[in-house]
């Protein structure tokens, strides 16, 4: 399986693509990855064919990947203008992915670990869910609901999911995201994955969350 990640630091911090590649390979699902994830980038920037960067993104998609993950800046829920820009960008990029023979996947991102845009972390999870579920339905894209996993973990697990900046994932949060990706991609339990540096119990609890969200299709609200 060839997978391309398009996004920003919410994808590259703690090397989420590389961790997915390694853990999936260890579990008998070898993958190749490509990655375009400059810090702070919005999907509208990736989709802008009038810029050199946007042209590079579209050329990379055209190379042909089985799956292309799309991850937007957290500010996509900050106002109507950003929301509409996200919708347009996902529409454009998803169409290019389908044209290239791949399937678009939406990285429904985790919230900030603090209030942002007038919303608590829980409320951010709900807002991301509403936006990207709508986008997924419109474009035939698969949603990887990392936001739901974070919402559940916030209420039920004692682990810190964010780093010191309360904007990017901690090792626990990144591992949880990878488990959601893995389970969404392969439709199988994450229970066989390596702890990847976490304790056996910590990894087990996080894998259980991914299974609950993806395989049981559990929604925390």
C-alpha positions in Angstrom: 0.0 0.0 0.0 1.3 3.5 -0.9 0.1 6.3 1.3 0.6 10.0 0.9 0.2 12.4 3.9 -0.8 16.0 3.1 -1.0 18.3 6.1 1.2 20.1 8.6 2.9 19.6 12.0 -0.2 17.8 13.4 1.0 15.0 11.1 4.7 15.2 11.3 5.2 15.7 15.1 6.4 12.4 16.6 6.7 11.1 13.1 3.2 9.7 12.8 3.6 8.6 9.2 6.8 6.8 9.9 5.4 5.2 13.0 2.4 3.9 11.1 4.8 2.5 8.4 6.9 0.7 11.0 4.0 -0.7 13.1 2.0 -1.7 10.1 5.0 -3.5 8.6 5.6 -5.3 11.8 2.0 -6.5 11.7 2.2 -7.8 8.1 0.9 -4.8 6.3 3.9 -3.3 4.5 3.3 0.3 3.3 5.3 3.0 1.5 4.8 6.6 2.5 5.1 10.0 0.9 4.7 13.2 2.9 4.0 16.9 2.3 3.6 18.5 5.7 5.1 22.0 6.2 4.4 23.5 9.5 1.2 25.6 9.8 0.0 24.8 6.3 -3.7 24.8 5.5 -5.3 22.5 3.0 -6.3 25.6 1.0 -2.6 26.2 0.5 -1.9 22.7 -0.6 -4.8 22.9 -3.1 -3.9 26.2 -4.6 -2.8 25.3 -8.2 -1.7 28.9 -8.8 1.3 28.5 -6.5 4.5 26.5 -6.8 3.7 24.6 -3.6 0.2 23.8 -4.8 1.5 22.5 -8.2 4.0 20.3 -6.3 1.2 18.8 -4.2 -0.9 18.1 -7.3 2.0 16.5 -9.1 2.7 14.3 -6.1 -0.9 13.1 -6.0 -0.8 12.4 -9.7 2.0 9.9 -9.1 -0.6 7.5 -7.8 -1.1 6.6 -4.2 -3.5 4.0 -2.8 -4.5 6.3 0.0 -4.0 10.1 0.5 -4.5 11.5 4.0 -5.7 15.1 4.1 -5.2 17.0 7.4 -6.1 20.7 7.8 -5.0 23.4 10.2 -6.9 23.5 13.4 -8.2 27.0 12.4 -10.6 25.4 9.9 -13.3 25.7 12.6 -12.3 29.2 13.7 -14.7 31.1 11.3 -17.0 30.6 8.3 -14.3 31.8 5.9 -11.8 29.1 7.1 -14.5 26.5 7.1 -15.5 27.2 3.5 -11.9 27.2 2.4 -11.4 23.8 4.0 -14.5 22.4 2.2 -13.3 23.7 -1.1 -9.8 22.4 -0.6 -11.0 19.0 0.4 -13.3 18.9 -2.7 -10.4 19.8 -5.0 -7.8 17.5 -3.5 -10.2 14.6 -3.1 -11.1 14.9 -6.8 -7.4 14.7 -7.8 -6.9 11.7 -5.5 -9.9 9.8 -7.2 -8.6 10.8 -10.6 -5.2 9.3 -9.8 -6.8 6.0 -8.7 -6.5 6.5 -5.0 -8.9 7.0 -2.1 -9.0 10.2 0.0 -8.9 9.8 3.7 -9.6 12.6 6.1 -7.4 12.9 9.2 -10.1 14.2 11.5 -7.6 15.9 13.7 -7.4 16.0 17.5 -8.3 19.3 19.3 -5.8 21.6 21.0 -5.2 20.7 24.6 -6.6 24.1 25.6 -9.5 26.4 24.7 -9.3 27.7 21.2 -11.6 29.6 18.9 -14.0 30.0 21.8 -14.3 26.2 22.2 -13.1 23.8 24.8 -11.1 20.7 23.6 -14.2 18.6 23.8 -16.2 21.2 21.7 -13.4 21.4 19.2 -13.7 17.6 18.8 -17.4 18.0 18.1 -16.8 20.8 15.6 -14.1 18.9 13.7 -16.5 15.9 13.6 -19.3 17.8 12.1 -17.2 19.5 9.5 -15.2 16.5 8.2 -18.1 14.0 8.4 -19.9 16.4 6.0 -16.8 16.7 3.8 -16.4 12.9 3.8 -19.9 12.3 2.6 -19.7 14.9 -0.1 -16.4 13.5 -1.5 -16.6 9.8 -0.8 -13.7 10.2 1.5 -13.0 7.9 4.5 -12.8 9.6 7.9 -10.2 8.6 10.4 -11.8 9.9 13.6 -8.8 10.7 15.7 -10.9 13.4 17.3 -13.3 10.9 18.6 -10.5 8.8 20.1 -9.1 11.9 21.8 -12.5 12.8 23.2 -13.0 9.3 24.6 -9.5 9.2 26.0 -9.8 12.7 27.6 -12.8 11.4 29.7 -11.6 7.8 30.4 -7.8 7.6 30.5 -5.2 9.3 32.7 -2.6 9.9 30.0 -1.4 13.3 28.8 -2.3 13.5 25.1 -0.6 16.8 24.3 3.0 18.1 24.5 3.9 21.2 26.5 2.6 23.5 23.9 -0.9 22.0 24.2 -1.1 22.2 20.4 0.8 19.0 19.3 0.4 15.5 20.4 2.4 13.8 23.1 3.9 10.4 22.5 0.6 8.9 23.9 -1.5 11.1 21.6 0.6 10.3 18.6 0.4 6.6 19.3 -3.4 6.9 19.6 -3.6 8.6 16.3 -1.5 5.9 14.6 -3.7 3.2 16.1 -6.8 4.9 14.7 -5.1 5.2 11.3 -4.1 1.5 11.3 -7.5 0.3 12.3 -9.3 2.5 9.8 -6.9 1.5 7.0 -6.9 -2.2 7.5 -10.3 -2.8 9.2 -8.6 -4.9 11.8 -7.8 -4.7 15.5 -4.8 -2.6 16.7 -4.2 -5.0 19.5 -1.2 -6.7 17.8 0.7 -3.5 17.4 4.0 -2.9 19.2 3.9 -0.5 22.2 6.5 1.7 20.4 8.2 2.8 23.6 5.1 3.1 25.8 4.5 0.7 28.6 2.5 -2.4 27.8 -0.5 -1.2 29.8 -0.5 2.3 28.3 -0.3 0.9 24.8 -3.0 -1.6 25.5 -5.4 1.1 26.8 -4.8 3.3 23.8 -5.2 0.4 21.3 -8.5 -0.4 23.0 -9.7 3.2 22.4 -8.9 2.9 18.7 -10.7 -0.4 18.4 -13.8 1.1 20.2 -13.9 4.2 17.9 -13.2 2.4 14.6 -14.4 -1.1 14.9 -17.3 -0.5 17.2 -18.1 2.8 15.5 -18.5 4.4 18.9 -19.1 8.2 19.0 -18.5 9.9 22.4 -21.4 12.4 22.0 
